Amino acid sequence: MKPTTLDRYVAGALGLSRDYGRSELEEAQNAALRGVLDWCTRSPFYKELLAGHASHQVSTAADLCRLPFTNTDMLRQRGRDMLCVSQAEIVRVVTLQTSGSTGAPKRIWFTREDLAATRRFFQDGMLNLIGPQDRVLVVLPWKRPHSVGSLLQEALTEAGINVAAIWPPPRGKAWRTVIAKKRPYCVVGLPSHLLACAEYAAGLSVRTMLLCSDYAAPTLRERIEAKDIETFIHYGSTETGLGGGVECTCHRGCHLRESDLLIEIVNPESGQVLEDGTVGEVVITTLLREGMPLLRYRTGDLAGLNRGRCRCGGVTARLLSIKGRQNPCSLKTGRVLSAWELDDIFFSIPGLLDYRAVVENGERLCFFFTALPDRPKVAALMKQAVIQLPSIAADIAAKSLTLGLFREVTEFPADHQYKRTIIDKRKNNATHIE
């Protein structure tokens, strides 16, 4: 069984010996935590936030609960004030505007060293699913300097890996042409794009896929793996430094980039830290980030944490049961519907490739989808599946929700920053819910 390559990355970043254990790792993390708290005194925002919280008494991860949380609203409103370096040292600013929102965008700032650390993580993380002789196809935006696709290409090239990139993703049968020409062993991209790749290019060169940038439903993975392609999950976001964790060959959770990230799992309602193994909201503290450190940042992601040794022998903690963002769409009766719930049921439908869910005025729920050719039953199967969800079934029975269109479309715009959403077009709530 191949051990995770993330342990080696973490050892190099924290100056640990190759045979380190969990206690040595956590001791090094605690030292890094004390360092980042001192570093944050350079920031006007953190000086203000931490005033009166005795941050000097925070010396271990267990003490973090003494500090307040940070969140998306703070990033939007005070992001520039979170900087701990001059703007002259910033080489990349990622701007994230939630589709449908008219508020200030969320911006994350990176120095050259921040991005260099991400490249090193990408390089070691990818070696979980490829060998030095394997070809890789990256299906992510790559032309802009320091973009995710560009950083991944640079990381693999530095390691001597044969890598190519393409964006936007091919459509339909063009997938087979691209795969036949590039002959990749591994393909990296969004889950729905790679599902299409597996469906159209089955039986060619692809043996592994890294699903990134959005929630990957177990049912979607099962369909890809039915094509004799092994899938791996990457957990990460712009806030985690573009990379956060990746599965090993045991597929029992994403081994975390623990040299750069200190993870807490908290109760979404109370904020109380939860025991390992309990699913809650993922909270991150960046340990080595120069430009814009994040302290106790509430990601909105749902997952559990396991700090026990992995079957692969890895020491690094793993993120388990990873779901999409927790902010669900509220239905008229007060029940809620999450995008990941829809993913779990819809991607089991043969022929379905992608979809969008829209709640319209009058509490009308509509679906638009793409599918393989000659699959006329997809719409009917989607309707059968969706009414099995308790929240939808109950609201339909209460006559507070109706099902509208199930319409097939040719394609959806390619957007790497897009995450599966329930698009809410009701007059009093015109937003996209992740």
N, C-alpha and C positions, 0 to 999 in steps of 0.2 A: 504494500500500500504506500503510495507516494505521500510523504509528509508535506504539510503546507510550506510554501516558500515565504510566507509572511513573517514567520519567526525570524528568519535571517534578516529581513528588512528591518524589523523592530530592533534586533540586536545591534545592527550597524548604526541606527539612528540614535539609540540611547547609550551606546558604548558598553553593551553587555557582552559577556563571554558567550561562545556558541552553545554551551550546554546550560544556559540559564534556566531557572525555574520560575514558578509563579511569584514567589516571595521577592526574588531579585527584580523581576519586572515591575511589580507594584512599588517597590522601594525607589526604583528609577523614575517611575511615573510621579511619585510624590515629590521627588526633587524637581522634576520638570514643572509640576504644578506650582510649587513655591516660586520657581523662576518666572512663570507666566504672570502670576499675580503681581510680582514686582515690576515686570515689563508693562503691565497694564496701567501703572501709575503715570505713564507717559500720555495717556488718553484722557481728554477732558470728560468724556462720557463716563468712563469707569471711575475716575476720581469722584465724580458726583454720585454714581450708583453705589459705590462701596463705602461712602462716608457713613460712619456710624455702625458698620457691620463687622468691625474688628477683623478685617481680612488677614492681618498679620498673625492671627491665631489659627488660620487655616493652613495646616501643614501636611495633611493627608487627604486622600479622596473621601474618607469617611466624614471629614469636616466640611465638605462642600455644601451640605445642607444648611449651613449657617449663612450662606450667601444668597442673594435674590436671583431669580431667573432673568434671563433676557429672552426676547421673542422677536417675531417678524415685524411687529409695529415699531419696535425700537430701531431695527435695521432701517426701516423706511424713513423714520423721522430723524434719527440721530447717527446714521451710518458713518458720515464723514467724521463725526466727533469720536468714533470708536478707533480711528487710526492711531497707531503707536509709532508711526514713522512719518517723515515728510512726504508730501505727494510726489516729490521728485523721485522717490524710491519705489513708487508704484509702477508696475509694468503692465498690469492687466486689471481691468474693472469689468465685472460681469453684472449686467443689469437684467433684473428679472421683473417683468410686469405681468401680474396675474391677468390672464385674458378676461376681458369684461369689466375690469376694475378701472376706476378713474382716479384712484389714489396715487400717492408718490410711489415710484418703483423701488424695489429692493436692490441695493448694490453691495457687492462683495469685492474687496480690494486685496490684491496680491502683489507681493514683492517678487523679485527674481528668485530668491532663495525659496520662497513659498512654492513657486511653480517647479523648481528643481526637485524639491521633496516629493511633489506629486509625480513627476516623471520617474523617480526612483521607485515609488510605490507601484506605478503602472508596470514597470519593468519586472519587478519581482512578483507582483500579483499575477501577471500573465503566464509566468512560468508554471503556475498550477495546472494549466490546461494545454500548454504547447511544449514542444521540445525545441532545441536550438536550430534544428533543420526544417522546422515547419513553416509554411506560408500562412500569413494572416491577412484577412480583409477587414478593414475598419469601415463600417457603414455609419459614419458620424460626420458632422461638419468639420472640415479640416483646413480650409484655405485661410481662415483668419489666424494670425499668429497667436499662440498661447491658448487656442481653443482646445476643447477636449480631444477632438480627433487629431489635431496637430501635436499635442503633448504625447498622446499615445504612439503616434507614428515615430516621433523623435526618440521616445523611450525604447521602442523595439529596434529601431535602426541602430541605436547606440549598443544594443546587445547583440547585434549581428543577425537579427531576425529579418527575413524577407517579408516586407509589409507593403500593402497597397491600401488606398482609401478611395471611397466613392461617396458622393452626396449630391443630390438627393438619392434615396434608394431606388433601385430599379422597380419597374411595374410589371406585374404579371409574368409572362413567359420570358421577359428580358432577364429575370433572375437566372434562369438556366444558362443563358448566353454568357452572362458575366462570370458565373461560377466556372463554367467550362473554360473560359479564357484565362481567368486569374488562378485557377486551381488552388484555392486556399484550403488548408487543413482546418483552420479556425476562422469563424466570422464573429465580429463584435458589433452589437447594435441594440436598438430598442426591441423589446419582446415581440411586438406585433409585426415589425419589419422582418425579424428573423423567422417568425412563423411562416410568413410568405416565402422566404428563401427556402426553408425546409420543404414546403409543399411543392414548390416549382422546380427545385434543383435536387430532389432526393436521388440518392444513388450515385452522386458524383464524388467530389474530393472531400467534402466537408465532414469532419468527424467530431468537432467540438464547437460550441457556441457560448459566448459570454453575453448574457442578457443584462442590459444596464439601462439606467436613466428613467425607469418606470417600474411599477409593480409587475412581477411576472407570476401570473396565476399558475398553481400546480397543474391545472387542466391544460394550459397552454404548453407547459414544459412536457407533459405527457405526450402531446401530439407531435412535438418536435422529436422527442426521443423514440417515438414509434418509427421514425425514419432512420434509425440507427445513428443518431447524433446525440452525444452527451452534452447536457446543458449545465452551465455554471452561472451562478448569480453574483452580480456585483452590487454592493450596497454603497451608495454615495450620493452626494448632492453638492451644489456649489458651496454650501456652508461647511461641509466637511473637508473642503479643499479639493473638490472634484472627485476624490477617491476616498472610500471609507472602509471597505472590507470586501473579501472575495471568498467564495467557497473553495474547499479542497476537494479531493476525489472522494471523500466520504459523504459529501453533500449533507452535512448535519449542521448547517449554519455558516454564515460568513465570518471567516477569521478577520479580526479587526486590526486596523492600522493603529495599534495601541501606543506607538511612540508619539503619535500626533493627536490622538483622540482619547479622552477620558469619557467613558460612557456611563450614564445613569439611566435607569428605567423608573419612571415615576407614575403615580396614579394621575391620569389626565384631569381629574376633577380636583383632588386635594393637593396635588404636588408632592405627596409623600413618596419617598424612595421605596421601591418594591424589592422583594427578595428575588434572587436569581431564578430564572425559569418562568416568572410571572410576566405576562404580556402587559405592557403599558406604553407610555409615551417615551420616545428616545430623546434624551437630553445630552448635548455634547459640550465638552470643554476642550478647546484646542490647546495643545501643550507647547508646540514649537512654532506656531504661526507668528510671523514677524509683523506683517502689515496690519491685519485686522483680526486680532484674537477674539474668540467668542467664549464667554464664561456662562456656563449653565444655560445654553441656548436650547429652547424648546423647539424641536424640529417639526412636531406634529405627526411624525411617523410612529407607527405602532409596531412593537417587536418585544421579544424577550431576550435575556442575556444569560449565557452559560460561561462561567470562568473555569470550569473543570477541563482537564486535559482531553483533547480530542482523540478519537480512535486512530487518527493519522499520526499521533504523537505530538501534535502541536500544543504549545503552551498558550498562545494568544487566545483571548476570549472570543466567543462567537455570538453573533446576533442571530436569533432564531425566530421563526414564525413571523417573518417580516411582512407587514401589510402596507397598503398605501396610506396616504395622509388621513388623519382621523376625522377631519371636519366633514361630516356627512350632509346630505341634502335633507332638509326638514320638510316633511310632508304636512298636509293640512291638518291631519289629526294629531300631529305631534310626533308620530313615528318618524324614523330616519332611514335613509337609504345611502349606502356607501358605494363608491365606484368599484372598490375591490370585490364587493359582493356580486356585482354584475359580471365582473371579469371571471370570477370563479365558476359561474354557471354558463356564461356564453361561450367561453373558449373550449368547452367540451363539445360544442356542436360541430360536426364534420362539415368542412367547407367554409366556415366563417373565418375571416382573416382579421377584421378590425371593425370597430363600431363607435358610434357616438350616441349618448343619451341626452335628451333635451326635455326639460319640464316647461310647458307653455302655460299661458294664462288659461284659467279654467281647470287647473290641476290635470292637465293632459300630458301624459308621458309618451314621448315619441322616440323612435330609434332609427338611425341611419347606419348602414353597414356595407362593408365590402366582402366579397366571397369569391371562391373559386368558380370558374365557369361551369355551367350546366349543373348547378346545385339549387333547383327551384324550391326546395323545402326549407331553406335556411330561415326565412322569415317566420314560417309556421312553427319551427322548432324553437326559435327565440321567444315567440309568444308563449308557447307551452312552458318554457323554462322560467320566464320572468314571473309568471303568476304563481310559481311555487315559492317565491320569496315571501316570508311571513308578513313583512311590512307592506308589500304591494298587495298581497292577497287580502289583507285586513282592510286596507284603504279602498280597494275595489268593492269589497263586500259592504263597506259603510257608505258606498256611493260618493266618496270624497276624492276619488281618483279614477280616471279613465285611461285606457290604452289607446294611443293614436296610431300614427304611421309606423310601419316597419318597412322602410324603403331602402332598396339597394342603390348604392352610388358607385361611380367608377373609381374614385380615389379620394383620399383626404390629403390636405396640404402636409408636406413633410416639415416637421418642426421638432428639433431635438429637445427643446425646452418644454414641449407639451407633455403633460402627464394626464393620465386618464381622468376625465372629469365628467361630472353630471352638469350639463349646461342649464342654468336656471334662468329662464326668460320671463318669469312672472314679474309684473310691474313693480312690486315692492321689494324684489330681491334679485335684481339683474346682475348676477355674478356667476362665475364658473366655480363649482365646488370640486376640489380634488378628492 
